[in-house]
Amino acid sequence: MVKHDTTLTFYGGVDEIGGNKILLQDRDTKVFFDFGMSFAMKKQFYSPPFLSPKSERSLQEFGILPRLDGLYKFDRKSPEVDAVFISHEHLDHSAYLSFINREIPVYCGDTTKTILQALSDMRRADLEFNVEDIAFKPFRTGDRLTVGCLEVEPVHVDHSVPGAYGFIVHTSSGAIVYTGDFRHHGAKPEMTDDFAAKAAAAEPVAIVTEATNMTGASVSSENEVEAKLNSVVKQAGGIVLAEFAYADVDRLNSFFRIAKKNRRCLAVSLKQAYLLNALRADKGLKVPDLNDESVLIFRKSKATNYKWENQIMQQFPDKVKNAFDVSKQQSKVVLALSFYDLEELVEIQPEAGSCYVLSASEPFNEEMEIDYERLTNWLNHYGLPQYHVHVSGHIMPLQLKEVLGQINSEQIFPVHTEHAELFAKFVRDLRSKVVLPEKERQYKI
């Protein structure tokens, strides 16, 4: 194989969790892998909704959006990037697609496309969240995609959102692997096994890997989460309130099965219902049927509704329940209720024996701590004990080391982590050389 200049440049995901924006160039072909929002950088300068960026220039001024030519829709130059590949839907990997020139194709999994378009329907189009007119090119595992001189092989991985992929990129210098976000303790660890096996078979010269959980790793699994949820719901005498990520289909399925097992209904939000309705066409994905007798759709109290909300309520009129309806059948309901829905408790008036289940990450910054304190005040007022039942969407350290040892690339570039140096020491006995990436520095492979 004749080697040419193949380079990696990291415009995000360095010394931070998320914000991945990784440019791979081989000969004249340039491809980005993920184009996410950096929450850490953004919060240094902005505090939405009262202090929000008004233009792309604002974001570039502070380095939140990379200063690059031939990439953005507001750039008058012709596109200089050939494609963007998105590993999964989460905003720290996909949000800044909003700015991408619409002539640049965006490759993502079928499910990711469905979720992004559903969320676009539900959001007001604004500066940072807008996928309108994007040239999506969906793929599935088994596809091999040619972009310029690159051949890109997407392979499914297990993560806390459906439709997550890693990539094996065949370049003139050898294979380069990008893990995206992945884990081995979720509902489908066999997907991660498939990815690791195919990546190893490619004998890569480099791997770009997430290394999120280098501290505070909690050993558990989605199966254990479901068992713990069952123990809570089984003993609860009143309503069970549950908060979990709207697109975490594995967690939603767990709550659905447990509700049904305990002769309760799972009442999902209108937002979750809209997403489930969009995902039901995906034959490779198992989601609750909104027509199932164990599913209700919870409608918040408000004067007007969005078009997409009316669409769901008109399609499933017998399923829609409000706070008053739920208040009359509390022992028969598991209610998906986010922090921003807490006002509904005034109407519901939770009975004795009710409880709240936080099935998402605990607060990890000052802003989240403030919201968490407010949540606690609400729970205290209504006499609701809180359970934390959750498992991370990211691979655990020992499992990560095992996967990296199996893949056995010449070089490892850790991203999506605040503890890159710790990671490097942890895997120092592997044959691979660990390279700690610096932001905007180009690395020759």
JOURRA-V39108 format. One record per residue. N is the residue number from 1. PHI is phi in radians with two decimals (NA if undefined). BURIAL is 1 if it has 16 or more other ideal C-beta (glycine too) atoms within 10 Angstrom, else 0. D_LAST is the distance of its C-alpha to the last C-alpha in Angstrom with 2 decimals. Layout:
BEGIN
<<N PHI BURIAL D_LAST> <N PHI BURIAL D_LAST>>
END
This chain:
BEGIN
<<1 NA 0 14.12> <2 -1.39 0 13.28> <3 -1.60 0 9.66> <4 -2.07 0 9.32> <5 -1.24 0 7.38> <6 -2.05 1 5.47> <7 -2.31 0 5.57> <8 -2.10 1 7.32> <9 -2.29 1 10.66> <10 -1.82 1 13.32> <11 -1.74 1 16.81> <12 -3.07 1 18.62> <13 1.49 1 18.81> <14 -1.68 1 18.00> <15 0.99 1 20.89> <16 -2.69 1 22.99> <17 -1.62 1 24.05> <18 1.68 1 23.16> <19 1.31 1 22.46> <20 -1.03 1 19.09> <21 -2.62 1 17.56> <22 -2.10 1 13.84> <23 -1.70 1 12.59> <24 -1.94 1 9.97> <25 -2.14 1 10.02> <26 -2.38 1 9.71> <27 0.95 0 12.16> <28 -1.74 0 15.13> <29 -1.69 1 14.70> <30 -2.15 1 14.38> <31 -2.38 1 15.04> <32 -1.63 1 15.94> <33 -1.92 1 16.12> <34 1.19 1 19.40> <35 -2.60 1 21.36> <36 -1.72 1 23.61> <37 -1.41 1 26.13> <38 -1.60 1 25.64> <39 -1.11 1 29.03> <40 -1.11 1 28.60> <41 -1.21 1 28.01> <42 -1.10 1 30.67> <43 -1.26 0 33.33> <44 -1.19 0 32.96> <45 -2.13 0 34.57> <46 -2.26 1 36.30> <47 -2.47 0 38.89> <48 -1.05 0 39.64> <49 -1.57 0 42.04> <50 -1.42 0 43.86> <51 -2.18 0 40.94> <52 -2.21 0 38.38> <53 -1.13 1 36.06> <54 -1.76 0 38.02> <55 -2.72 0 35.36> <56 -1.08 1 31.70> <57 -1.04 0 32.27> <58 -1.06 0 33.28> <59 -1.18 1 30.08> <60 -1.27 1 27.98> <61 -0.96 0 30.30> <62 -1.77 0 29.21> <63 1.33 1 25.50> <64 -1.26 1 26.17> <65 -1.95 1 25.03> <66 -1.02 1 22.06> <67 -1.49 0 23.29> <68 -2.33 1 21.59> <69 -1.61 0 23.26> <70 1.19 0 23.65> <71 -2.25 1 23.14> <72 -1.78 1 26.50> <73 -1.24 1 29.90> <74 -1.58 0 31.59> <75 -1.61 0 29.50> <76 -1.34 0 31.46> <77 -1.33 0 28.48> <78 -1.19 0 27.26> <79 -1.01 1 24.32> <80 -1.93 0 20.92> <81 -1.95 1 19.11> <82 -1.50 1 19.54> <83 -2.96 1 19.92> <84 -2.17 1 19.91> <85 -1.89 1 19.61> <86 -1.90 1 21.78> <87 -1.32 1 21.59> <88 -2.92 1 25.23> <89 -1.31 1 28.14> <90 -0.89 1 28.17> <91 -1.05 0 28.45> <92 -1.28 1 25.62> <93 -2.14 1 23.33> <94 -2.28 1 25.45> <95 -1.02 1 28.06> <96 -1.48 1 26.58> <97 -1.01 1 26.50> <98 -0.86 1 29.85> <99 -1.66 1 28.42> <100 -1.19 1 26.20> <101 -0.95 1 27.55> <102 -1.23 0 29.58> <103 -1.44 0 28.36> <104 -1.53 1 24.87> <105 -1.21 1 24.98> <106 -2.02 1 24.35> <107 -1.63 1 23.48> <108 -2.75 1 24.85> <109 -1.13 1 26.95> <110 -0.92 1 30.61> <111 -1.17 1 31.80> <112 -1.06 1 29.58> <113 -1.03 1 30.98> <114 -1.06 1 34.48> <115 -1.15 1 34.09> <116 -1.07 1 32.63> <117 -1.25 0 35.42> <118 -1.13 1 38.06> <119 -1.15 1 37.03> <120 -1.12 1 37.09> <121 -1.07 0 40.64> <122 -1.55 1 41.64> <123 -1.75 0 40.21> <124 -1.30 0 41.61> <125 -1.06 0 39.10> <126 -2.44 0 37.93> <127 -1.02 0 35.23> <128 -1.75 1 32.61> <129 -2.28 1 33.57> <130 -2.72 1 34.04> <131 -1.91 1 32.46> <132 -1.05 0 35.25> <133 1.21 0 34.40> <134 -1.22 1 30.76> <135 -1.49 0 29.74> <136 -1.23 1 28.85> <137 -2.18 1 27.51> <138 -1.31 0 28.17> <139 -2.45 1 26.68> <140 -2.43 0 27.37> <141 -0.99 1 25.83> <142 1.86 0 25.83> <143 -1.29 0 24.84> <144 -2.24 0 21.92> <145 -1.91 1 21.20> <146 -1.78 0 20.00> <147 -2.27 1 18.76> <148 1.01 0 18.08> <149 -1.60 0 15.64> <150 -1.71 1 14.43> <151 -2.08 0 16.44> <152 -1.93 1 16.76> <153 -2.00 1 18.73> <154 -1.40 1 20.52> <155 -2.35 1 22.13> <156 -1.07 1 24.85> <157 -2.37 1 24.77> <158 -1.50 1 27.70> <159 -2.66 1 28.03> <160 -1.51 1 31.01> <161 -2.53 1 31.09> <162 -1.23 1 31.36> <163 1.36 1 28.84> <164 -1.56 1 25.69> <165 -2.38 1 22.54> <166 -1.85 1 19.09> <167 -2.32 1 16.61> <168 -1.97 1 14.71> <169 -1.90 1 12.60> <170 -1.60 1 12.39> <171 -1.99 1 9.96> <172 -1.22 1 10.08> <173 -1.79 1 7.01> <174 2.07 1 8.76> <175 -1.37 1 10.04> <176 -2.12 1 8.89> <177 -1.90 1 12.04> <178 -2.19 1 13.84> <179 -1.42 1 17.17> <180 1.06 1 19.09> <181 -1.75 1 22.22> <182 -2.68 1 23.72> <183 -2.71 1 26.31> <184 -2.27 1 28.24> <185 -2.15 1 31.71> <186 -1.58 1 32.62> <187 -1.32 1 34.82> <188 -2.35 1 32.35> <189 -1.09 1 30.17> <190 -1.10 0 29.99> <191 -1.14 1 27.63> <192 -1.14 1 25.06> <193 -1.06 0 25.78> <194 -1.03 1 25.06> <195 -1.08 1 21.66> <196 -1.08 1 20.73> <197 -1.14 0 22.08> <198 -1.21 1 20.29> <199 -1.14 1 16.90> <200 -1.11 1 17.62> <201 -1.12 0 18.79> <202 -1.37 1 15.53> <203 0.84 0 13.94> <204 -1.22 1 10.68> <205 -1.50 1 7.40> <206 -2.73 1 7.38> <207 -2.33 1 10.52> <208 -1.79 1 11.82> <209 -2.16 1 15.40> <210 -1.26 1 18.66> <211 -2.57 1 20.57> <212 -1.14 1 23.76> <213 -1.62 1 26.49> <214 -1.42 1 25.87> <215 -2.33 0 29.41> <216 1.19 0 32.59> <217 -1.13 1 31.49> <218 -2.01 0 34.54> <219 -1.42 0 34.98> <220 -2.86 0 36.51> <221 -2.68 0 36.04> <222 -1.11 1 37.24> <223 -1.12 0 40.04> <224 -1.15 0 41.18> <225 -1.02 1 41.13> <226 -1.10 1 43.39> <227 -1.12 0 45.75> <228 -1.19 1 46.02> <229 -1.06 1 46.68> <230 -1.08 1 49.41> <231 -1.13 0 51.09> <232 -1.27 1 51.23> <233 -1.12 1 52.44> <234 -1.07 0 54.95> <235 -1.62 0 56.68> <236 -1.23 1 56.63> <237 -1.63 0 60.04> <238 -1.96 1 59.11> <239 -1.27 1 56.23> <240 -1.89 1 52.63> <241 -1.66 1 50.36> <242 -2.33 1 46.64> <243 -2.03 1 43.64> <244 -2.67 1 40.27> <245 -1.06 1 37.43> <246 -1.06 1 38.73> <247 -1.77 1 35.82> <248 -1.43 1 35.59> <249 -1.16 1 37.21> <250 -1.04 1 37.03> <251 -1.19 1 39.04> <252 -1.09 1 41.40> <253 -1.08 1 42.05> <254 -1.09 1 42.80> <255 -1.10 1 45.30> <256 -1.10 1 46.81> <257 -1.10 1 47.43> <258 -1.21 1 48.90> <259 -1.05 1 51.11> <260 -1.13 1 52.41> <261 -1.07 0 52.97> <262 -1.79 1 55.10> <263 1.00 0 57.02> <264 -2.09 1 55.47> <265 -1.83 1 53.82> <266 -1.62 1 50.37> <267 -1.68 1 50.84> <268 -1.62 1 47.58> <269 -1.29 1 47.15> <270 -1.05 1 47.46> <271 -1.11 1 43.76> <272 -1.14 1 42.91> <273 -1.11 1 45.47> <274 -1.10 1 43.98> <275 -1.16 1 40.52> <276 -1.07 1 42.04> <277 -1.13 1 43.99> <278 -1.26 1 40.89> <279 -1.40 1 39.01> <280 -1.13 1 41.94> <281 -1.34 0 40.95> <282 -1.41 1 37.73> <283 -1.19 0 38.89> <284 -1.53 0 35.98> <285 -2.19 0 36.94> <286 -1.78 0 40.05> <287 -2.32 1 41.64> <288 -1.04 1 45.25> <289 -1.41 0 47.63> <290 -1.11 1 49.26> <291 -1.50 0 52.49> <292 -1.09 0 52.48> <293 -1.13 0 55.56> <294 -1.67 1 53.46> <295 -2.08 1 51.54> <296 -2.14 1 52.90> <297 -2.07 1 51.46> <298 -1.57 1 52.15> <299 -1.84 1 53.17> <300 -1.20 1 53.10> <301 -1.37 0 56.19> <302 -2.80 0 55.75> <303 -1.33 0 57.78> <304 -2.23 0 55.43> <305 -2.20 0 52.59> <306 -1.34 1 49.59> <307 -1.00 0 49.63> <308 -1.17 1 47.16> <309 -1.18 1 49.33> <310 -1.07 0 52.44> <311 -1.05 1 50.73> <312 -1.18 1 50.14> <313 -1.14 1 53.62> <314 -1.32 0 55.25> <315 -1.35 0 53.39> <316 -2.26 1 54.18> <317 -1.08 0 57.38> <318 -1.34 0 58.79> <319 -1.62 1 55.66> <320 -1.39 1 55.51> <321 -2.27 1 56.99> <322 -1.84 0 57.44> <323 -1.06 1 57.96> <324 -1.10 0 61.69> <325 -1.07 1 61.11> <326 -1.14 1 58.67> <327 -1.06 1 61.07> <328 -1.51 0 63.69> <329 -2.41 0 61.56> <330 -1.09 1 59.47> <331 -1.30 0 59.73> <332 -1.97 0 58.39> <333 -2.30 1 55.22> <334 -1.90 1 51.65> <335 -1.86 1 50.72> <336 -1.27 1 47.15> <337 -2.37 1 47.66> <338 -1.48 1 45.06> <339 -0.95 0 45.65> <340 -1.42 0 46.64> <341 -1.83 1 49.29> <342 -1.05 1 51.24> <343 -1.03 0 54.10> <344 -1.13 1 55.03> <345 -1.15 1 56.27> <346 -1.07 0 59.25> <347 -1.44 0 60.51> <348 -1.22 1 59.40> <349 0.93 0 60.96> <350 -0.94 1 59.28> <351 -1.35 0 61.85> <352 -1.02 0 62.21> <353 1.58 1 59.83> <354 -1.45 1 56.98> <355 -2.72 1 53.48> <356 -2.14 1 50.05> <357 -2.03 1 46.76> <358 -1.57 1 43.52> <359 -2.01 1 40.88> <360 -2.59 1 37.91> <361 -1.11 0 36.02> <362 -1.26 0 38.27> <363 -1.05 0 38.18> <364 -2.29 0 35.35> <365 -2.57 0 36.08> <366 -1.09 0 39.24> <367 -1.10 0 39.77> <368 -1.17 0 39.55> <369 -1.09 0 41.90> <370 -1.13 0 44.43> <371 -1.10 0 44.34> <372 -1.12 0 44.60> <373 -1.13 0 47.69> <374 -1.12 0 49.22> <375 -0.99 1 48.52> <376 -1.04 0 50.22> <377 -1.09 0 53.19> <378 -1.10 0 53.64> <379 -1.11 1 53.42> <380 -1.07 0 55.88> <381 -1.06 0 58.29> <382 -1.70 1 58.46> <383 1.14 0 58.40> <384 -1.88 1 55.14> <385 -1.19 0 53.31> <386 -1.94 0 49.53> <387 -1.95 1 47.36> <388 -1.93 0 43.59> <389 -2.22 1 42.21> <390 -2.71 1 38.49> <391 -2.48 1 35.24> <392 -1.19 1 31.75> <393 -1.51 1 29.39> <394 -2.10 1 26.49> <395 -1.12 1 25.66> <396 -1.38 1 27.31> <397 -0.97 1 25.51> <398 -1.17 0 26.64> <399 -1.17 1 25.88> <400 -1.09 1 22.36> <401 -1.08 1 21.80> <402 -1.11 0 23.31> <403 -1.11 1 21.10> <404 -1.15 1 17.87> <405 -1.15 0 19.41> <406 -1.15 0 20.26> <407 -1.23 1 16.85> <408 0.99 0 15.42> <409 -1.35 1 11.65> <410 -1.19 0 9.67> <411 -2.28 1 8.66> <412 -2.17 1 11.01> <413 -1.97 1 11.17> <414 -1.41 1 14.96> <415 -2.32 1 16.58> <416 0.98 1 20.17> <417 -2.67 1 21.65> <418 -1.74 0 23.78> <419 -2.34 1 23.24> <420 -1.13 1 19.60> <421 -1.18 0 20.80> <422 -1.04 0 23.33> <423 -1.00 1 20.78> <424 -1.04 1 18.67> <425 -1.21 0 21.95> <426 -1.11 1 23.08> <427 -1.85 1 20.28> <428 -1.16 0 19.94> <429 -1.56 0 21.49> <430 -1.31 0 18.84> <431 -1.26 0 16.70> <432 -1.27 1 13.47> <433 -1.53 0 12.15> <434 -1.55 1 12.88> <435 -1.99 1 11.17> <436 -1.49 0 13.85> <437 -1.22 1 12.70> <438 -1.93 0 14.91> <439 -1.10 1 16.35> <440 1.21 0 15.33> <441 -1.54 0 12.76> <442 -1.60 0 9.62> <443 -2.03 0 6.30> <444 -1.42 0 3.79> <445 -1.72 1 0.00>>
END
